[in-house]
């Protein structure tokens, strides 16, 4: 029997990243050109597995950034536990596999002509297109907010410069200051991420600014792994983390001058020392420009292939697509990418379409030696993605510190495995 604990050890330490999301690891006789836009976990994984499943395919990865800074483990950088370089990966491994890398920004898609328009006027033709544009922000849903305010109230929900900005603000904060984290309503990238962030910031404050605290203003009435997070905060950082949920925590307006956040009832925070304002989210800018979204702001797709329901021959994977109950996570994006790659190879080769299954695993660190986790298994049923009953689950409650320390070790192994698998590089050191 495979218990949940055995399953989590398998996923965290050994990694099952290469065996989910596709029906076969064999090679198909597919021909043509596939363009992949976006070099995050979804896009990078898809490019790699397209080439793995069908080496004769011409695969082009379009990404404007010279490297990728991972959102997973970025909270440890904010908390001063790691440097940004430790979560920064390049594309050399993919290029060694024969994947063409184009460092440019895709600014439009001509679905009729099957072309991608790049900044500077260049065009790339394709037989199949994969779009992994990540997220963008709905600043308009918070009165007084806008992209310029992110320079003083960082979201840090796209890793890189914002990660370092939030880190510097917390380091510069007075002892006795307050860090406010504003969490949007669902859906958004990495549902447990804000709560991991709160715990790791609390670890820094306890060590460096012991009279300070973290307040979470949450638009939701509850959050993933809530009991585990709250137990961990109480055990590790009693009095350092306060959570306010529901209508009382839903931020609808911000006063940039006073740094006060408001809900429909009035002020919900006094002038805070550091405000980590995470806005509501939607699919990335390119998805909107290419008319790949519906009224929700996200991209509807066929669940078996991730082909857009709006345009044939275009697939959307990762955070931008509608794939619930799969969460918007790096692990889900990695799984979706493999399913998408297998479907594209089958379509180009004229072979039967494989039926995918999916796994999502999410580890959350509360300290260097303390982590909790959740895992889920998913399959197709009646044309939809559904959770498999009684598969996966969360870390068991009320466990000794040794158990949580072991999960922290699994979390680091999970990160090494998914980065190595997605970007075709040696396992990073974290």
URVEN-V385575 format. One record per residue. PSI is psi in whole degrees, 0 to 359 (none if undefined). OMEGA is omega in degrees with one decimal (none if undefined). NEAR is the number of other ideal C-beta (glycine too) atoms within 12 Angstrom. Layout:
psi={PSI | PSI}
omega={OMEGA | OMEGA}
near={NEAR | NEAR}
//
This chain:
psi={136 | 111 | 168 | 322 | 316 | 318 | 315 | 324 | 319 | 312 | 315 | 316 | 316 | 321 | 123 | 25 | 333 | 358 | 358 | 161 | 1 | 157 | 336 | 146 | 4 | 167 | 142 | 158 | 72 | 149 | 149 | 187 | 128 | 128 | 132 | 124 | 121 | 123 | 30 | 199 | 321 | 306 | 315 | 315 | 317 | 316 | 316 | 314 | 335 | 314 | 327 | 317 | 329 | 85 | 336 | 348 | 142 | 115 | 126 | 128 | 121 | 119 | 128 | 332 | 146 | 342 | 173 | 130 | 120 | 139 | 317 | 134 | 3 | 333 | 332 | 331 | 317 | 322 | 4 | 17 | 337 | 164 | 158 | 329 | 332 | 344 | 23 | 125 | 150 | 183 | 11 | 323 | 320 | 321 | 325 | 338 | 357 | 12 | 127 | 133 | 124 | 113 | 91 | 167 | 129 | 124 | 355 | 161 | 127 | 95 | 327 | 316 | 355 | 59 | 146 | 130 | 128 | 158 | 139 | 351 | 350 | 154 | 143 | 125 | 156 | 155 | 323 | 146 | 135 | 126 | 120 | 73 | 359 | 214 | 162 | 175 | 143 | 72 | 331 | 346 | 355 | 113 | 132 | 354 | 162 | 167 | 329 | 333 | 340 | 346 | 341 | 332 | 78 | 145 | 325 | 33 | 3 | 113 | 146 | 237 | 321 | 325 | 313 | 325 | 312 | 320 | 313 | 321 | 318 | 320 | 326 | 349 | 147 | 154 | 121 | 1 | 173 | 130 | 123 | 128 | 120 | 122 | 130 | 173 | 162 | 154 | 153 | 165 | 135 | 77 | 322 | 354 | 316 | 330 | 325 | 315 | 316 | 316 | 318 | 325 | 320 | 323 | 318 | 315 | 317 | 323 | 319 | 331 | 70 | 350 | 8 | 173 | 170 | 131 | 128 | 119 | 114 | 126 | 349 | 161 | 349 | 173 | 163 | 140 | 31 | 312 | 322 | 317 | 312 | 322 | 320 | 317 | 318 | 321 | 318 | 320 | 59 | 127 | 356 | 338 | 127 | 130 | 130 | 114 | 171 | 206 | 329 | 336 | 0 | 115 | 122 | 347 | 155 | 141 | 104 | 324 | 315 | 349 | 32 | 133 | 144 | 153 | 190 | 344 | 350 | 203 | 135 | 1 | 144 | 179 | 115 | 156 | 318 | 129 | 116 | 89 | 105 | 108 | 164 | 157 | 166 | 176 | 154 | 163 | 317 | 323 | 323 | 317 | 328 | 5 | 39 | 359 | 160 | 195 | 340 | 343 | 0 | 172 | 116 | 138 | 162 | 124 | 337 | 333 | 345 | 23 | 137 | 140 | 354 | 328 | 127 | 146 | 358 | 127 | 143 | 127 | 166 | 204 | 332 | 338 | 161 | 106 | 23 | 143 | 4 | 131 | 168 | 89 | 164 | 319 | 319 | 318 | 319 | 316 | 314 | 320 | 321 | 319 | 317 | 315 | 316 | 320 | 319 | 315 | 317 | 317 | 316 | 332 | 354 | 33 | 164 | 145 | 126 | 154 | 118 | 163 | 165 | 152 | 140 | 133 | 133 | 120 | 143 | 122 | 136 | 342 | 171 | 329 | 31 | 118 | 156 | 164 | 163 | 144 | 147 | 150 | 139 | 152 | 175 | 139 | 123 | 39 | 16 | 157 | 127 | 152 | 139 | 122 | 141 | 24 | 137 | 214 | 185 | 168 | 142 | 146 | 170 | 52 | 153 | 163 | 329 | 322 | 314 | 325 | 323 | 321 | 327 | 322 | 319 | 323 | 317 | 323 | 320 | 313 | 314 | 318 | 315 | 325 | 314 | 318 | 318 | 322 | 4 | 50 | 169 | 153 | 129 | 165 | 121 | none}
omega={175.1 | 177.1 | 177.9 | -179.2 | 177.5 | 179.6 | -178.0 | 176.1 | -179.4 | -178.7 | -173.8 | -172.7 | -177.4 | 179.1 | 174.5 | -172.8 | -175.1 | -172.7 | 177.7 | 173.4 | 177.8 | -175.0 | -175.2 | 174.2 | -179.3 | -178.4 | -179.4 | 178.3 | 178.6 | 178.9 | 177.6 | -179.2 | 176.4 | 175.5 | 177.9 | 179.3 | 178.5 | -175.1 | 173.3 | -177.0 | 179.7 | -176.3 | -179.1 | 179.5 | -178.3 | 178.5 | -178.9 | -174.2 | 169.9 | -179.2 | 179.8 | -178.9 | -176.7 | -175.8 | -178.4 | 177.6 | 169.0 | -176.3 | 179.2 | 177.3 | 179.6 | -179.4 | -176.2 | -178.0 | 179.1 | 179.0 | -178.8 | 174.0 | -170.9 | 170.7 | 172.9 | -179.6 | 176.6 | 176.6 | 176.9 | 176.1 | 177.8 | -177.5 | 177.2 | -179.5 | -178.9 | 173.7 | -178.6 | -178.9 | -177.4 | 178.8 | 179.6 | -177.2 | 179.8 | -176.1 | -177.0 | 179.7 | 178.2 | 179.5 | 177.9 | 178.0 | -179.5 | 178.1 | 178.5 | -179.9 | 177.7 | 179.7 | -178.7 | 178.2 | 173.6 | -177.3 | 178.5 | 178.4 | 173.4 | -174.7 | -179.9 | -178.7 | -177.6 | 179.4 | 172.5 | 178.5 | -179.2 | 173.3 | -176.6 | 174.5 | 179.9 | 178.7 | 176.4 | 174.4 | -179.4 | 167.9 | 172.0 | -178.8 | 174.5 | -179.2 | 177.8 | -169.6 | -179.1 | -173.4 | 165.8 | -171.9 | 176.1 | 179.1 | -176.7 | -178.7 | 175.6 | -179.0 | 179.7 | -177.2 | 176.2 | -176.4 | -179.5 | -178.8 | 178.4 | 176.8 | 175.6 | 176.4 | -170.4 | 173.0 | -178.0 | -179.5 | 166.0 | -168.1 | -179.8 | -177.1 | -179.9 | 177.0 | -178.7 | 178.6 | 179.1 | 177.7 | -178.8 | 179.7 | 180.0 | 178.9 | -178.7 | -176.2 | 178.0 | 172.2 | -173.5 | 179.9 | -178.1 | 172.4 | 177.7 | 174.7 | 178.1 | -174.7 | -178.1 | 172.9 | 175.2 | -4.3 | 174.4 | -177.9 | 173.3 | -176.9 | 179.6 | -171.0 | -178.4 | -174.6 | 169.2 | -179.7 | -179.9 | -179.4 | -178.5 | 173.3 | 177.3 | 177.7 | 178.3 | -178.5 | 179.7 | -177.1 | -169.9 | -175.4 | -166.3 | 177.4 | -176.2 | 178.4 | 177.1 | 173.7 | 177.4 | 172.5 | -168.0 | 179.2 | -176.2 | 177.8 | 179.3 | -177.4 | -176.7 | 177.5 | -172.6 | -178.0 | 180.0 | 178.0 | -176.3 | 177.2 | 179.2 | 177.2 | -178.4 | -179.3 | -172.6 | -170.1 | -176.9 | 178.9 | -176.3 | -175.6 | 176.3 | -179.8 | 175.7 | -174.1 | 176.8 | -177.6 | 178.7 | -178.8 | -177.8 | -178.8 | 179.6 | -179.2 | 177.5 | 174.5 | -174.7 | -176.8 | -177.1 | -177.3 | 177.9 | 176.7 | -177.0 | 167.5 | -176.5 | -178.3 | -178.1 | -176.8 | 176.1 | 173.3 | 171.1 | 177.3 | -173.1 | 179.2 | 177.2 | 177.8 | 174.2 | -173.9 | -179.2 | -174.8 | 168.1 | -170.5 | 177.7 | 178.4 | -177.0 | -172.3 | -177.4 | -179.8 | 178.0 | 179.8 | -177.9 | 177.7 | 179.2 | -175.7 | 171.3 | -175.4 | -179.9 | -174.7 | 178.2 | -170.8 | 176.1 | -177.6 | 170.1 | -171.0 | -178.9 | -172.6 | -174.6 | 172.5 | -179.8 | 174.6 | -177.6 | -178.3 | 178.0 | 176.1 | 178.4 | -179.9 | 179.3 | -177.9 | 176.3 | -173.7 | -173.0 | -172.5 | 175.7 | -175.7 | 179.0 | 14.5 | 171.8 | 178.9 | 175.3 | -174.5 | 178.5 | -178.1 | 176.8 | 178.5 | 178.1 | 178.3 | 178.4 | -178.2 | 179.9 | 176.4 | 179.7 | 179.2 | 179.2 | 179.7 | 179.6 | 179.3 | 178.5 | -179.4 | -178.9 | 179.7 | -177.0 | -179.0 | 177.9 | -178.2 | 178.1 | 175.8 | -174.6 | 164.2 | -171.5 | 171.8 | 168.3 | 176.0 | -179.2 | 172.9 | 176.5 | 176.8 | 169.1 | 174.6 | -179.8 | -177.1 | -177.8 | 179.0 | 172.2 | -173.0 | 172.7 | 178.5 | 177.5 | 176.7 | -172.2 | 177.7 | 175.8 | 175.4 | 179.5 | 176.9 | 179.8 | 171.2 | -179.3 | 175.5 | 176.5 | -177.5 | 174.7 | 174.2 | -177.4 | -178.2 | -178.9 | 173.6 | 177.1 | 179.9 | 171.1 | 178.1 | 178.4 | -178.3 | 179.6 | 178.4 | 179.6 | 177.8 | 178.1 | 176.6 | 175.0 | 176.1 | 176.3 | 180.0 | 178.4 | 176.6 | 176.4 | -178.6 | 179.6 | -177.1 | -175.3 | 176.4 | 179.1 | -178.0 | -175.0 | -172.9 | 176.8 | 179.4 | 173.3 | -177.7 | 178.0 | 176.9 | 176.8 | none}
near={6 | 16 | 15 | 24 | 24 | 15 | 27 | 37 | 25 | 24 | 39 | 34 | 25 | 19 | 28 | 30 | 40 | 27 | 23 | 37 | 45 | 39 | 25 | 27 | 19 | 18 | 22 | 33 | 17 | 31 | 19 | 27 | 28 | 45 | 43 | 49 | 48 | 45 | 45 | 50 | 43 | 53 | 52 | 52 | 49 | 52 | 48 | 43 | 48 | 52 | 34 | 32 | 40 | 37 | 21 | 21 | 38 | 26 | 42 | 39 | 46 | 40 | 37 | 28 | 26 | 16 | 27 | 40 | 31 | 42 | 42 | 44 | 43 | 41 | 45 | 39 | 38 | 47 | 36 | 25 | 30 | 30 | 20 | 29 | 19 | 24 | 34 | 28 | 40 | 26 | 35 | 19 | 30 | 36 | 25 | 16 | 25 | 22 | 37 | 25 | 32 | 29 | 22 | 26 | 24 | 41 | 25 | 27 | 37 | 23 | 23 | 11 | 16 | 23 | 25 | 38 | 28 | 26 | 17 | 14 | 11 | 19 | 22 | 32 | 22 | 34 | 29 | 42 | 47 | 58 | 52 | 48 | 44 | 43 | 42 | 30 | 32 | 25 | 25 | 17 | 26 | 35 | 19 | 24 | 31 | 21 | 21 | 12 | 26 | 27 | 19 | 26 | 40 | 37 | 44 | 44 | 36 | 34 | 41 | 28 | 20 | 30 | 37 | 25 | 27 | 42 | 34 | 21 | 30 | 42 | 26 | 16 | 28 | 18 | 19 | 13 | 29 | 33 | 46 | 45 | 47 | 49 | 44 | 38 | 28 | 23 | 30 | 38 | 43 | 44 | 36 | 42 | 45 | 44 | 41 | 47 | 46 | 46 | 47 | 46 | 49 | 44 | 35 | 37 | 36 | 26 | 22 | 20 | 27 | 18 | 16 | 32 | 32 | 45 | 37 | 42 | 42 | 38 | 35 | 29 | 17 | 21 | 35 | 34 | 35 | 27 | 20 | 36 | 42 | 26 | 26 | 41 | 35 | 20 | 24 | 31 | 31 | 16 | 17 | 32 | 38 | 28 | 31 | 29 | 26 | 20 | 19 | 26 | 33 | 27 | 43 | 30 | 27 | 34 | 27 | 22 | 11 | 18 | 28 | 25 | 43 | 27 | 26 | 16 | 15 | 16 | 22 | 32 | 35 | 19 | 18 | 34 | 29 | 38 | 43 | 44 | 46 | 43 | 39 | 32 | 35 | 35 | 42 | 38 | 27 | 38 | 42 | 28 | 22 | 30 | 23 | 40 | 31 | 21 | 10 | 21 | 28 | 37 | 44 | 27 | 39 | 31 | 35 | 32 | 38 | 46 | 33 | 34 | 23 | 27 | 27 | 17 | 32 | 45 | 51 | 50 | 58 | 50 | 46 | 47 | 50 | 34 | 42 | 25 | 26 | 43 | 38 | 41 | 42 | 47 | 50 | 46 | 48 | 49 | 46 | 55 | 53 | 46 | 50 | 51 | 50 | 43 | 43 | 45 | 44 | 32 | 33 | 29 | 27 | 13 | 21 | 15 | 27 | 29 | 22 | 37 | 31 | 44 | 40 | 43 | 49 | 44 | 47 | 43 | 47 | 45 | 32 | 27 | 21 | 36 | 44 | 44 | 44 | 40 | 41 | 37 | 31 | 33 | 27 | 25 | 16 | 9 | 14 | 18 | 35 | 21 | 25 | 20 | 12 | 12 | 22 | 29 | 26 | 28 | 38 | 21 | 19 | 15 | 22 | 13 | 18 | 12 | 25 | 33 | 21 | 26 | 43 | 35 | 26 | 35 | 42 | 32 | 31 | 43 | 42 | 32 | 33 | 47 | 41 | 28 | 39 | 45 | 44 | 30 | 27 | 16 | 23 | 28 | 18 | 32}
//
